[in-house]
């Protein structure tokens, strides 16, 4: 961006816009995935976000709020998993008296009941260097964390996509998108070469050529060629 060449400065500015776009769109769900890894938990996210954004950052608060809000929604949906007594079992008179005693003389230090999420986060982390199948670990812990394990199972099964560095920082638009994902390599090469021949450096100033128009023209050329070949073949037959 500070280059003496005007062309390079413009290219650097366009690349910086792409960088800012991907840097600002930090993924909350990926942070939650790290927290649900018993080798890292919340401490790793706190450590990383402190390096990136400083202490008590808004970004870290967003992650924490989202994590507890997501767990709260699972608690509302799967609260029946927390029932520990069999359905048909009725408490005895002695058990009822003890419950009454607990309610009256409850210790103030334990008056706030901790959720599964609190207990998991406060527990000791596993060795970071050990190989671990996280989904299998949560399956084994489903009796200890019935609701949290259900949430972890859903979150950890979300497919992850990545953006290649070349795609993130190049200044042109996509050549292959959802509408051109089946193009032959020869057709893609023809698109790129034709754009370079037609526009040259002007493509940068115009923020890319009209690839839709180029694609149509090349396809028309291919169809005409195939049509002539078919006609010649029919005539020979």
N, C-alpha and C positions, 0 to 999 in steps of 0.2 A: 504493500500500500504506500510505502515511502520511496518507491523506485523512481529514478529520474525519467524513465520511459513512461509516456502517457498510457500506452497500451497495457503495460504491466500494472500500473496503478489501478486502472479500471478493472482488470482481471482480479487483482487482490481485493478490491472492494466487493465485487460480486461473491468471491469465495468467503469473505468475512461475513456477509449476510447469511450464507448457508450455515456457517459455523455457529453464529448466534442463534439461528433457528433451532438447530439440533441440541445445542447446549442448554437452551432455556426450557426445552420440553423434557425435563427429567421425568423418569417413569416412577410413579408411586407404586405400581404393582410390582416392579422389579425390586424396589427397596423392601417391600413386604415379603417377597420371596426370600431375600437374604435373611430377614429377621426370623423367618420360619425354618431356617437352617440351624439346627441346635449347635453347630460349631461356631456360629457367628452371632446370632441373635441381634438385639437392638444395639449392643455395644459397638458392633462393627459399623453400623449405619451412623451412629453418633460420631464415631471417630472419623469416618470419611467425610461426613457433612461439615464437621468442624474445620477440616482442612480446606474444604471447598468454599463454604459460606460463612465460617466463623461460629462462635459459640451462640447457642440459643437462637439459631436462625429460623426464619419463617419456613424455609423448605423442610427443616427437620420437624417442625411443629405440624406441618401438613402431613408428613408421613405418619407421625404418631396419632394424629386425629383420625386419619383415614383407617389406620390399623384398628383402633379401638371402635370406630364406628362400624367397620365391617364385622368385627367380632360381635358387636351388639346386635346386629341384624341376624347373625347366626344364632345367638342366644335366644332371640325371640322366636326363631323358626324351629330350633331343635332343643327347646328347653325340656321336652319330655325325656331326653336322654339322661338328664341329671337325676331322675327319680331312682333312688337307691333301694328303696324297700319294695318287695314284691307287691303286685297290685292287690292281691286278696288278703295280704297280711294286715291285721289291725294291731295297733300298739297296746301293750298290756297296761294295767293300771299303774304299775311301778314305773314303767317307761314314761308314762304321761306325767307322773310326779317329777321325775328327773328333768323332763323338758321344761316344766314350770319353774323348777329351781334354776335352770340355766338361763331362762328368760329374765328372771328377777335379779339374779346376782351375776349377770354377765360382766366379764372383765372389760373395762373401757378400752384397753389396748387391743382387744380382739373384736370390738363391736362392729368394725367394718369388715365384712366378709370379702376375701380376696377371690377374684375370678380365676378361671383356668389360665387366662392370658397373663395375669399378674404372676401366678405361680410359675408359669413357664419362663417368663422373662427373668424372674429372680433366681431361677435355678442355675446350677453350675453348667457352664458351656462344655461341650465335648472337645476333645483334642482336635484342633484345627487341621492337623496334618493327616488324620486318618481318613481312609476311603469310606464313604457312607452313601448308601442308597436312602435318600431322605424320605421317599414315599413309604418304603418298607419300615423305616424307623417310626414314622407317624402311625402306621398300621399297628405296630407293636404297642404304641402308647395310647391307643384309642380308649382303653379302659381308665387310664389316668386322666386323659384330656378328651372326653367324648365329643364335646362340641368343637373345641379347637382343632382336633384331628380331622373333623369333617371339613372345616374351613381350609386347613392346610392341604388336604387332598384336592379340593377344588382349585385352589390358587396355584398349586404346583403343577397342575396338569394343563395350564394355559399354554398354548404354543407360543414360542418366542420368535420374533423376526428381527433381523438386523439390517443395517444400512451400510453398504460398503463405503470405505473412505473415499474411493474415487467418485462414487455417486453423491456423497455428501458435499464434496468441495468443488466439483466441476461446475462451470458456469453455464453450460448448455442444458437444454431440457433432456428428457428421457428419449432414447431412441426406441427402446423396447418397453412398452407399458402393457396394461391389461388388454388393449385392443390390438397390439402387435406382437403378442407373446409367441405366436406360431410362425413368424416369418422365417424363411430359410436364411442361412448365413450369407448366401450370395446376394439375397435381396437387401439385407441389412448393410452389407458392404457397398452395394450400389447406392443406397440412400445416403450414406456418409460421404462417399466420393462425389456424388452429384451435388450435394450441398456445398462441399468445399470448392468444387469447380465453379459453381454458380455464384457463390457469395464471398468466399475468401474471408478476409478480416471483417467485412461488413456484417457477417453473422453475429459477431460479438456486440457490435453497436446496436443491431436490431434485436438483440436478446434471442438469437436463434432463428433459423429459417422456418418457413411454413412446411413442416414435415408432413402434415396431412395432405397437402397439395402434391408434394413430391411423391408420397406413397401412392396416391391415386394415379399419377402420371406413369410411374414405373409399373404398377399393376396393369394399367391399360396397355402399355407396351408389351408386357408379358402375355396378356390375353390375346392381343393381336397376333403375336408371334405364334402362340399355340394354335390359334384359329387357322393361320395360314398353313401350319404343319399338318393339321387335321384335314384341311381341304386338299392339300397335295396328296396325302395318303389315300383319301377317298378316290381321287382322280386316278391314281395308279392302280387301285383295286378295280 
